C-alpha cells in the first residue's frame, strides 16, 4: 500500500469513528472540498502535511493519532 492509499483509508476510518462524511470533515476543518476530493479520489499524489494538520484539527485529534494506525506500518517504498 502506498502512503496516499493509506491516508485515504485512514480518512474513511476516521469518518466512520466520528460519524462524519468526507464533506463534513472538509467543512469542520476548513479544507476546501475540492482538496479533500482530490485526496480521496487520488487525483493528487500526496496530501500536504499542513492539510493533514487541518483535517486533524477539524477532527480534534493530533497528527500522531492520525498516523497511529496499522495502515502505516508496512508501506511500499516510494523511492526506487
Secondary structure by P-SEA (a helix, b strand, c coil): ccaaaaaaaaaaaaaaaacccaaaaaaaacccaaaaaaaaacccccccaaaaaaaaaaaccccccccccccccccccccc
